[in-house]
């Protein structure tokens, strides 16, 4: 999930929210601590879009499911989500491969985070 803010000089500053880790970060990966996270309604809307998107093209390398166009991304069957192999971070904006489940944060996950 991405938002674009403007700094004091009106330069654009994209920030990213990862629903799995519940972390807001900058484009270069720095964690932002004093930023309000999206509402549970926004998170639900995000996952409605993700689940409604096409299943990505995949290739199998042994037992590893890789994204066909972005081979640095692999689907982790235990975590039920895509992982960037180079950064070891989750990629929550991609639908799961056909026939595989996708992790979707529960309402309780979001509510718990909002109370922390």
Secondary structure, 3 states (H helix, E strand, C coil): CEEEEECCCCCEEEEEEECCCCEEEECCCCEECCCCCCCHHHHHHHHHHHHHCCCCCEEEECCEEEECCCCCEEEECCCCEEEECCCCEEECCCCCCCCCCCCCCCHHHHHHHHHC
